[in-house]
Amino acid sequence: MKPFVPLTIAIAVAAIAAAALRFLVVEPEATAHLCSAPGAPWWCAARAAAIAAFGSGALAAAAVLAGVVATVTRRTGAALAAVALGVAGLVLYSVEAGAVGLLLGLLALARPRAVDPDRG
């Protein structure tokens, strides 16, 4: 059986964390007004950095890169990372590349591994 439980956990954690970040930090109008006002709280700089990271495509690039690594190496950890980053990308404004990373990770998990006679 494929790693169904770790896959489900990776998807759930990534979706919940990304949704919390999006709906509690990035999108609230009151937070945007507070951070644009003079004398904004210290955490507004972290919020601005997160928004800039989403806009730069860093999350999307990480999802696709992890998906390519998972496809080439067939490593479960890389595939789970691609799935988690892909799900986060879907929620955090990187839909196209997030979908590519998610699908590459799922395909890497679904592909059967060749049996290595040296490993036993």
Backbone as CSV, one residue per row, in Angstrom:
resi,resn,N_x,N_y,N_z,CA_x,CA_y,CA_z,C_x,C_y,C_z
1,MET,0.842,-1.184,0.000,0.000,0.000,0.000,0.883,1.241,0.000
2,LYS,0.525,2.188,-0.802,1.274,3.440,-0.888,1.082,4.238,0.398
3,PRO,1.922,5.223,0.616,1.853,5.999,1.877,0.607,6.889,1.925
4,PHE,-0.543,6.253,2.105,-1.806,6.991,2.099,-1.945,7.903,3.317
5,VAL,-1.578,7.426,4.481,-1.720,8.237,5.700,-0.786,9.448,5.670
6,PRO,0.520,9.283,5.359,1.370,10.476,5.272,0.904,11.444,4.183
7,LEU,0.376,10.923,3.089,-0.135,11.776,2.024,-1.318,12.591,2.516
8,THR,-2.238,11.948,3.200,-3.414,12.641,3.727,-3.003,13.692,4.750
9,ILE,-2.061,13.362,5.599,-1.592,14.318,6.604,-0.901,15.503,5.930
10,ALA,-0.064,15.238,4.931,0.628,16.322,4.221,-0.361,17.259,3.548
11,ILE,-1.384,16.699,2.918,-2.394,17.530,2.253,-3.166,18.348,3.279
12,ALA,-3.588,17.720,4.369,-4.378,18.423,5.381,-3.586,19.540,6.050
13,VAL,-2.356,19.247,6.442,-1.533,20.262,7.122,-1.234,21.426,6.185
14,ALA,-0.875,21.118,4.938,-0.567,22.185,3.980,-1.796,23.036,3.690
15,ALA,-2.940,22.403,3.516,-4.159,23.155,3.221,-4.584,24.028,4.398
16,ILE,-4.513,23.493,5.595,-4.919,24.265,6.777,-3.964,25.422,7.021
17,ALA,-2.656,25.164,6.927,-1.678,26.239,7.151,-1.798,27.329,6.091
18,ALA,-1.956,26.936,4.835,-2.072,27.924,3.765,-3.365,28.712,3.886
19,ALA,-4.459,28.041,4.217,-5.733,28.748,4.376,-5.684,29.711,5.562
20,ALA,-5.061,29.289,6.656,-4.927,30.177,7.801,-4.098,31.399,7.442
21,LEU,-3.008,31.181,6.738,-2.167,32.298,6.314,-2.925,33.240,5.390
22,ARG,-3.660,32.665,4.456,-4.389,33.496,3.494,-5.533,34.270,4.156
23,PHE,-6.375,33.567,4.904,-7.600,34.184,5.400,-7.446,34.907,6.732
24,LEU,-6.367,34.643,7.471,-6.175,35.325,8.743,-5.081,36.393,8.704
25,VAL,-4.148,36.281,7.738,-3.028,37.215,7.694,-3.061,38.111,6.458
26,VAL,-3.264,37.527,5.300,-3.124,38.285,4.055,-4.381,39.058,3.694
27,GLU,-5.530,38.419,3.701,-6.723,39.015,3.129,-7.572,39.914,4.028
28,PRO,-7.524,39.844,5.338,-8.416,40.700,6.121,-8.186,42.185,5.825
29,GLU,-9.263,42.850,5.512,-9.186,44.269,5.160,-8.699,45.113,6.330
30,ALA,-9.123,44.771,7.524,-8.696,45.525,8.702,-7.182,45.424,8.897
31,THR,-6.626,44.262,8.639,-5.178,44.072,8.759,-4.442,44.895,7.714
32,ALA,-4.968,44.930,6.506,-4.346,45.727,5.444,-4.351,47.214,5.809
33,HIS,-5.453,47.693,6.348,-5.517,49.096,6.761,-4.569,49.378,7.917
34,LEU,-4.500,48.467,8.862,-3.608,48.640,10.004,-2.154,48.689,9.562
35,CYS,-1.786,47.814,8.631,-0.394,47.756,8.185,-0.018,48.896,7.244
36,SER,-0.995,49.547,6.642,-0.683,50.670,5.760,-0.670,52.007,6.512
37,ALA,-1.098,51.999,7.738,-1.139,53.225,8.530,0.236,53.530,9.122
38,PRO,0.512,54.780,9.402,1.776,55.109,10.081,1.826,54.458,11.467
39,GLY,3.001,54.026,11.857,3.172,53.373,13.159,2.584,51.976,13.185
40,ALA,2.674,51.275,12.066,2.130,49.919,11.976,2.899,48.985,12.911
41,PRO,2.256,47.920,13.379,2.928,46.963,14.269,4.119,46.287,13.586
42,TRP,4.991,45.709,14.390,6.210,45.090,13.884,5.925,43.923,12.950
43,TRP,4.845,43.198,13.173,4.563,42.014,12.378,4.066,42.336,10.971
44,CYS,3.802,43.604,10.697,3.382,43.985,9.342,4.512,43.790,8.333
45,ALA,5.754,43.885,8.799,6.882,43.633,7.901,6.913,42.166,7.489
46,ALA,6.622,41.262,8.410,6.564,39.837,8.074,5.400,39.555,7.134
47,ARG,4.284,40.227,7.346,3.128,40.076,6.455,3.482,40.552,5.054
48,ALA,4.143,41.686,4.963,4.537,42.217,3.655,5.531,41.289,2.960
49,ALA,6.445,40.692,3.719,7.404,39.751,3.136,6.694,38.497,2.628
50,ALA,5.708,38.017,3.361,4.948,36.843,2.918,4.185,37.147,1.632
51,ILE,3.566,38.310,1.570,2.832,38.697,0.365,3.782,38.835,-0.816
52,ALA,4.963,39.402,-0.587,5.955,39.521,-1.661,6.438,38.146,-2.126
53,ALA,6.585,37.210,-1.203,7.011,35.857,-1.572,5.950,35.170,-2.423
54,PHE,4.680,35.383,-2.093,3.621,34.788,-2.899,3.608,35.401,-4.298
55,GLY,3.808,36.695,-4.382,3.792,37.381,-5.665,4.995,37.069,-6.529
56,SER,6.110,36.721,-5.911,7.330,36.456,-6.679,7.331,35.082,-7.322
57,GLY,6.453,34.211,-6.902,6.408,32.864,-7.456,7.350,31.889,-6.777
58,ALA,7.883,32.245,-5.621,8.813,31.363,-4.917,8.139,30.055,-4.508
59,LEU,6.919,30.137,-4.035,6.191,28.935,-3.635,5.906,28.053,-4.849
60,ALA,5.549,28.681,-5.939,5.278,27.937,-7.171,6.531,27.235,-7.674
61,ALA,7.638,27.933,-7.663,8.899,27.331,-8.119,9.301,26.175,-7.219
62,ALA,9.114,26.326,-5.921,9.457,25.252,-4.987,8.578,24.026,-5.218
63,ALA,7.297,24.234,-5.499,6.392,23.112,-5.749,6.794,22.348,-7.001
64,VAL,7.081,23.078,-8.074,7.467,22.422,-9.328,8.826,21.735,-9.179
65,LEU,9.767,22.400,-8.528,11.090,21.811,-8.327,10.995,20.522,-7.507
66,ALA,10.219,20.557,-6.434,10.045,19.348,-5.623,9.366,18.250,-6.431
67,GLY,8.437,18.625,-7.293,7.780,17.638,-8.148,8.725,17.010,-9.142
68,VAL,9.602,17.809,-9.724,10.588,17.273,-10.668,11.571,16.353,-9.940
69,VAL,12.034,16.784,-8.781,12.950,15.939,-7.991,12.268,14.628,-7.615
70,ALA,11.009,14.691,-7.221,10.280,13.479,-6.860,10.108,12.555,-8.057
71,THR,9.870,13.139,-9.225,9.694,12.325,-10.424,10.995,11.645,-10.831
72,VAL,12.094,12.373,-10.734,13.385,11.829,-11.156,13.923,10.819,-10.142
73,THR,13.870,11.175,-8.866,14.474,10.319,-7.845,13.525,9.271,-7.285
74,ARG,12.238,9.483,-7.433,11.203,8.590,-6.910,11.286,8.449,-5.400
75,ARG,11.648,9.521,-4.737,11.733,9.544,-3.276,10.382,9.954,-2.691
76,THR,9.946,9.231,-1.690,8.659,9.509,-1.066,8.653,10.883,-0.396
77,GLY,9.746,11.238,0.264,9.811,12.536,0.942,9.696,13.689,-0.028
78,ALA,10.371,13.593,-1.162,10.279,14.649,-2.172,8.877,14.714,-2.756
79,ALA,8.251,13.554,-2.932,6.888,13.532,-3.460,5.907,14.160,-2.470
80,LEU,6.069,13.859,-1.191,5.194,14.473,-0.186,5.427,15.977,-0.096
81,ALA,6.677,16.404,-0.238,6.968,17.841,-0.250,6.318,18.506,-1.459
82,ALA,6.373,17.858,-2.618,5.747,18.409,-3.814,4.241,18.518,-3.645
83,VAL,3.648,17.505,-3.045,2.205,17.527,-2.804,1.843,18.659,-1.845
84,ALA,2.572,18.764,-0.744,2.270,19.807,0.249,2.478,21.203,-0.334
85,LEU,3.585,21.402,-1.032,3.836,22.713,-1.640,2.832,23.007,-2.741
86,GLY,2.427,21.984,-3.472,1.421,22.172,-4.511,0.072,22.577,-3.934
87,VAL,-0.339,21.925,-2.864,-1.599,22.286,-2.204,-1.519,23.716,-1.665
88,ALA,-0.389,24.056,-1.045,-0.215,25.423,-0.548,-0.257,26.423,-1.699
89,GLY,0.341,26.071,-2.829,0.306,26.944,-3.994,-1.104,27.146,-4.520
90,LEU,-1.908,26.095,-4.485,-3.299,26.227,-4.924,-4.071,27.215,-4.049
91,VAL,-3.792,27.207,-2.771,-4.495,28.103,-1.846,-3.901,29.509,-1.866
92,LEU,-2.587,29.607,-2.081,-1.890,30.891,-1.944,-1.500,31.501,-3.287
93,TYR,-2.453,31.588,-4.197,-2.337,32.419,-5.396,-1.366,31.913,-6.451
94,SER,-0.918,30.673,-6.402,-0.039,30.110,-7.428,-0.708,28.860,-7.991
95,VAL,-1.867,29.047,-8.582,-2.715,27.922,-8.945,-2.073,27.021,-9.998
96,GLU,-1.589,27.598,-11.088,-1.081,26.771,-12.184,0.138,25.952,-11.758
97,ALA,1.140,26.618,-11.234,2.352,25.914,-10.827,2.094,25.014,-9.622
98,GLY,1.209,25.423,-8.729,0.849,24.571,-7.602,0.213,23.275,-8.074
99,ALA,-0.632,23.362,-9.100,-1.254,22.164,-9.652,-0.212,21.253,-10.291
100,VAL,0.766,21.844,-10.979,1.827,21.038,-11.587,2.628,20.312,-10.511
101,GLY,3.033,21.022,-9.465,3.778,20.392,-8.373,2.974,19.304,-7.691
102,LEU,1.699,19.577,-7.439,0.824,18.593,-6.802,0.712,17.344,-7.663
103,LEU,0.464,17.509,-8.946,0.309,16.350,-9.825,1.602,15.559,-9.990
104,LEU,2.737,16.257,-10.102,4.008,15.541,-10.189,4.273,14.727,-8.922
105,GLY,3.969,15.306,-7.772,4.142,14.582,-6.515,3.232,13.371,-6.422
106,LEU,1.969,13.534,-6.838,1.043,12.402,-6.803,1.453,11.315,-7.792
107,LEU,1.911,11.717,-8.962,2.373,10.728,-9.937,3.603,9.977,-9.435
108,ALA,4.498,10.687,-8.771,5.684,10.022,-8.222,5.294,9.023,-7.140
109,LEU,4.279,9.337,-6.357,3.816,8.396,-5.338,3.095,7.204,-5.954
110,ALA,2.437,7.414,-7.072,1.653,6.349,-7.692,2.504,5.391,-8.518
111,ARG,3.654,5.862,-9.003,4.507,5.014,-9.843,5.115,3.898,-9.021
112,PRO,5.036,2.684,-9.523,5.680,1.585,-8.777,7.197,1.698,-8.885
113,ARG,7.859,1.320,-7.823,9.321,1.338,-7.804,9.856,0.025,-8.360
114,ALA,10.971,0.132,-9.055,11.621,-1.078,-9.547,12.307,-1.770,-8.363
115,VAL,12.331,-3.065,-8.381,12.978,-3.826,-7.320,14.474,-3.829,-7.586
116,ASP,15.244,-3.400,-6.585,16.696,-3.374,-6.690,17.248,-4.695,-6.139
117,PRO,17.854,-5.552,-6.966,18.325,-6.851,-6.466,19.425,-6.729,-5.428
118,ASP,20.155,-5.608,-5.425,21.236,-5.436,-4.442,20.685,-5.139,-3.056
119,ARG,19.513,-4.548,-2.981,18.924,-4.195,-1.684,18.176,-5.349,-1.045
120,GLY,17.744,-6.282,-1.817,17.054,-7.440,-1.272,15.603,-7.346,-1.216
